[in-house]
Amino acid sequence: MRIAKYHGTGNDFVMLEDLADRVTPTPELVRALCDRRFGVGGDGLIRVAPAHGADFFMDYWNANGEVAEMCGNGIRCLGKLVHDEGLTAREELDVLTRAGVKHLVLEIGDGRVRRVTVDMGPPAFERAAIPMTGDPQDRFLLGQIEAGDRAFTASALSMGNPHCVLFLEPSDDLAEMDVAWIGRAVERSPLFPNRANVEFIAVEDGRIRLRVWERGSGETMACGTGACAALVACAQAGLTSRRAEVEFPGGLLEVDWREDDHVFLSGPAVCVFRAEVDEAWLAQLQAGVAR
């Protein structure tokens, strides 16, 4: 099995090219490959597969072995892989995801993809679309959520997957927030039947500083859909304009919530290495004895 390791602002993925559509990932395989000590290591696995009505299908799995709807950094990595590996010569692509078809624009330098911009589509605020318990047509914007023995001002929305954005107080230190404890509590709150990704945000001089707890992966260095959710929530609350830089521990992403209601995500994508998975390790995994 040939794989590659890619990252977008530190959000890293095991990439599996499968245009012959012959590989069926299992939760055990995904968890083993994404394990940072016994496997390759990654926040998720992306199988690049054929698609009807689009150029490619992004079969995305979180590191815990669960399938997920969408990944903004992951789809940018997919765009770089398919172009740089010669799977397409196009500089604009339509990629099918479990959250619908996303349009990518590739920025090329010296024959290689340097940055990718993704049309992430419009945000959805209705509780039914997130999903979130309560009146299906109601919105949860600048409400109160209790977690970690305190109440947070929060907004919930969907960017193809569920997000809960927590607005920190000026007295809060983003670096000192217990993201794991609070994030896990909000992720698994009864308010979110499909669980939620959780963003911790502070706004400084128009730039959003952000740490994120990803459903199924834990705290990650960056999150593309989380960057979009944070920008939309901040713009809706009047804290930023509809276009801003989002600063993660892993680097900067640019988000633009345009007048047509579509959210555009831009940032780099990097190939770290390509490799082959050892056949003996795969055999042990299939026998249930490999870590």
C-alpha distance (Angstrom), angle and dihedral (degrees) to the residues before:
residue distance angle dihedral
M1 . . .
R2 3.80 . .
I3 3.79 116.9 .
A4 3.80 139.8 170.0
K5 3.79 134.1 -151.7
Y6 3.83 117.4 -134.1
H7 3.77 134.6 168.5
G8 3.79 138.7 -167.0
T9 3.83 110.7 -156.6
G10 3.78 90.3 -26.7
N11 3.81 95.1 -48.1
D12 3.82 97.3 123.9
F13 3.78 134.5 -159.4
V14 3.77 142.6 -173.2
M15 3.81 104.3 -128.9
L16 3.79 121.2 -152.9
E17 3.80 118.6 -171.4
D18 3.82 109.5 -149.2
L19 3.79 110.1 158.4
A20 3.81 88.5 149.0
D21 3.83 86.7 61.7
R22 3.79 92.8 -133.8
V23 3.82 102.1 128.7
T24 3.79 122.6 82.0
P25 3.81 108.6 -169.0
T26 3.78 116.9 -142.0
P27 3.81 126.5 -157.7
E28 3.81 88.5 -113.0
L29 3.82 92.7 53.6
V30 3.81 92.5 46.6
R31 3.80 93.7 48.7
A32 3.81 91.5 46.9
L33 3.83 94.9 49.0
C34 3.82 92.9 45.0
D35 3.81 93.6 48.2
R36 3.82 106.9 115.6
R37 3.81 95.2 -149.2
F38 3.79 106.4 31.3
G39 3.82 99.1 27.7
V40 3.79 140.7 26.2
G41 3.80 97.1 -69.0
G42 3.78 127.5 -127.2
D43 3.78 146.7 144.2
G44 3.78 88.5 -115.5
L45 3.79 148.0 -19.5
I46 3.80 124.9 -105.7
R47 3.78 120.8 -163.0
V48 3.81 110.3 -162.4
A49 3.79 103.8 -145.6
P50 3.82 138.6 166.5
A51 3.80 119.1 -89.2
H52 3.78 138.1 -159.6
G53 3.80 110.9 -125.9
A54 3.82 94.5 8.3
D55 3.79 139.2 64.1
F56 3.81 95.9 -110.6
F57 3.79 141.8 -5.8
M58 3.82 120.2 -126.9
D59 3.80 106.3 -145.4
Y60 3.80 98.1 -167.3
W61 3.82 126.3 -170.0
N62 3.79 127.9 -178.8
A63 3.80 118.1 -126.4
N64 3.81 91.3 -102.0
G65 3.81 91.1 63.2
E66 3.82 98.1 -100.4
V67 3.78 122.6 128.4
A68 3.82 115.3 -120.1
E69 3.78 134.5 -159.5
M70 3.79 102.7 -128.5
C71 3.80 145.1 -6.0
G72 3.81 120.3 -167.3
N73 3.80 97.1 -164.0
G74 3.78 91.8 40.9
I75 3.78 94.4 54.2
R76 3.80 89.7 51.8
C77 3.80 88.9 53.6
L78 3.80 89.1 50.1
G79 3.82 89.5 53.8
K80 3.79 91.2 54.0
L81 3.80 93.8 45.9
V82 3.79 97.5 51.2
H83 3.81 93.0 47.3
D84 3.80 99.4 41.1
E85 3.81 92.7 44.6
G86 3.81 91.7 52.0
L87 3.79 96.6 -112.4
T88 3.80 88.8 128.5
A89 3.80 136.8 8.3
R90 3.79 93.2 -156.8
E91 3.79 121.2 113.5
E92 3.81 93.3 -157.4
L93 3.80 120.4 52.7
D94 3.78 140.7 179.9
V95 3.80 111.8 -142.3
L96 3.79 122.4 -169.3
T97 3.81 115.7 -137.8
R98 3.78 133.4 169.6
A99 3.82 85.2 -98.0
G100 3.81 93.1 55.1
V101 3.81 134.8 -91.6
K102 3.82 116.9 -31.8
H103 3.81 124.0 -161.8
L104 3.82 117.6 -136.0
V105 3.80 129.8 -163.6
L106 3.80 114.1 -162.1
E107 3.81 120.9 -149.6
I108 3.82 108.4 -148.7
G109 3.79 127.4 -156.5
D110 3.80 124.0 174.3
G111 3.79 89.1 -10.1
R112 3.81 94.1 -56.1
V113 3.79 132.5 99.7
R114 3.82 110.0 -104.9
R115 3.80 102.4 169.4
V116 3.79 136.2 8.5
T117 3.80 129.3 -154.2
V118 3.80 117.6 -157.1
D119 3.78 128.4 -163.9
M120 3.79 98.0 -137.7
G121 3.80 93.4 -175.4
P122 3.81 126.5 -127.6
P123 3.79 123.7 -38.1
A124 3.80 118.7 -113.4
F125 3.80 120.0 -141.2
E126 3.81 103.4 176.0
R127 3.78 113.2 108.8
A128 3.81 91.4 -127.7
A129 3.81 91.0 57.6
I130 3.82 96.3 49.3
P131 3.14 89.2 36.3
M132 3.80 107.4 -118.8
T133 3.77 129.7 151.9
G134 3.80 119.8 -105.2
D135 3.80 133.5 54.8
P136 3.83 103.9 -2.5
Q137 3.83 93.2 -136.7
D138 3.81 95.3 42.2
R139 3.81 122.4 103.8
F140 3.79 128.2 -137.8
L141 3.80 104.4 -145.6
L142 3.81 123.1 154.0
G143 3.79 90.7 -10.1
Q144 3.79 129.1 143.2
I145 3.80 126.1 -94.2
E146 3.79 123.4 -179.6
A147 3.79 119.0 -142.6
G148 3.77 135.2 141.1
D149 3.81 93.6 19.2
R150 3.80 93.2 -58.7
A151 3.78 141.9 77.2
F152 3.80 122.8 -110.8
T153 3.77 129.7 -162.5
A154 3.79 103.0 -123.1
S155 3.80 145.4 171.8
A156 3.79 125.6 -155.1
L157 3.80 126.8 -153.4
S158 3.78 143.6 144.3
M159 3.80 126.9 -112.8
G160 3.79 90.0 178.2
N161 3.81 86.3 -59.4
P162 3.81 130.8 49.2
H163 3.82 121.9 -84.8
C164 3.78 135.9 179.9
V165 3.81 113.6 -164.9
L166 3.82 115.6 -156.0
F167 3.82 115.9 -156.8
L168 3.80 110.3 -146.7
E169 3.80 123.1 -142.9
P170 3.84 120.1 -114.4
S171 3.80 88.1 -109.4
D172 3.83 92.2 56.8
D173 3.81 120.4 99.6
L174 3.80 107.8 -142.2
A175 3.80 91.7 -156.8
E176 3.80 91.1 55.4
M177 3.81 98.0 47.4
D178 3.80 114.7 120.8
V179 3.79 92.2 -125.3
A180 3.80 94.3 171.2
W181 3.80 96.5 52.5
I182 3.79 97.9 40.1
G183 3.79 94.6 35.8
R184 3.78 93.3 52.2
A185 3.81 90.9 48.9
V186 3.82 93.2 51.8
E187 3.81 93.6 40.9
R188 3.79 90.8 56.5
S189 3.80 97.3 37.2
P190 3.84 114.4 133.5
L191 3.81 85.2 -120.7
F192 3.82 89.3 75.6
P193 3.83 112.5 52.9
N194 3.84 91.6 -174.9
R195 3.82 91.3 38.8
A196 3.81 121.1 -117.2
N197 3.78 145.5 -115.7
V198 3.80 110.0 -117.1
E199 3.82 126.2 -145.1
F200 3.82 123.9 -163.4
I201 3.80 108.0 -160.0
A202 3.79 141.2 -174.8
V203 3.82 122.9 179.1
E204 3.81 120.0 -144.0
D205 3.82 123.1 174.8
G206 3.79 92.6 -23.1
R207 3.81 94.7 -50.2
I208 3.81 120.6 111.8
R209 3.80 115.6 -134.8
L210 3.77 110.5 -158.8
R211 3.78 145.5 -178.3
V212 3.77 118.7 -174.2
W213 3.79 138.9 -155.9
E214 3.80 107.7 -156.2
R215 3.77 121.8 -151.2
G216 3.80 107.0 -113.5
S217 3.81 95.7 6.8
G218 3.81 108.4 54.8
E219 3.80 122.5 -139.8
T220 3.80 111.4 -6.6
M221 3.80 133.2 -171.9
A222 3.81 90.9 -114.1
C223 3.81 142.2 -10.8
G224 3.80 124.8 -154.1
T225 3.78 98.3 -158.3
G226 3.82 87.7 42.1
A227 3.81 90.4 55.6
C228 3.80 89.4 52.0
A229 3.79 93.1 46.9
A230 3.81 91.1 48.9
L231 3.81 93.7 50.4
V232 3.79 92.8 47.6
A233 3.81 92.2 47.9
C234 3.82 92.2 47.4
A235 3.81 93.8 46.8
Q236 3.78 91.1 47.3
A237 3.82 89.2 51.7
G238 3.81 92.4 48.7
L239 3.81 94.1 -114.7
T240 3.82 96.1 118.6
S241 3.76 140.0 8.3
R242 3.80 119.1 -97.4
R243 3.81 90.1 -91.7
A244 3.79 123.9 55.0
E245 3.77 146.6 140.7
V246 3.79 115.9 -103.3
E247 3.80 115.5 -150.6
F248 3.81 118.7 -152.7
P249 3.80 128.7 174.5
G250 3.82 84.7 -102.2
G251 3.80 97.7 51.2
L252 3.79 144.7 -82.1
L253 3.79 131.1 -39.7
E254 3.80 126.7 -176.0
V255 3.80 120.7 -136.4
D256 3.81 126.7 -171.1
W257 3.83 120.9 -173.3
R258 3.78 99.0 -162.5
E259 3.77 129.6 -155.5
D260 3.81 91.9 -102.7
D261 3.85 85.6 64.1
H262 3.82 93.2 -111.6
V263 3.80 118.2 130.9
F264 3.82 117.6 -139.6
L265 3.80 121.8 -158.0
S266 3.83 121.6 -161.9
G267 3.78 131.1 -177.6
P268 3.80 147.1 115.9
A269 3.79 128.8 -68.2
V270 3.80 123.1 -157.4
C271 3.80 134.7 -165.3
V272 3.81 110.1 -143.4
F273 3.80 101.9 179.8
R274 3.81 146.5 -33.4
A275 3.79 123.0 -133.3
E276 3.78 148.4 154.4
V277 3.79 122.1 -110.0
D278 3.80 111.8 -124.1
E279 3.81 111.8 -104.3
A280 3.81 92.9 -141.5
W281 3.80 90.8 53.8
L282 3.80 90.6 50.8
A283 3.79 90.7 49.3
Q284 3.79 90.8 51.1
L285 3.79 90.2 48.5
Q286 3.81 91.2 52.0
A287 3.80 88.6 49.7
G288 3.78 89.7 52.2
V289 3.79 97.0 -117.7
A290 3.84 103.5 99.6
R291 3.80 123.2 92.9
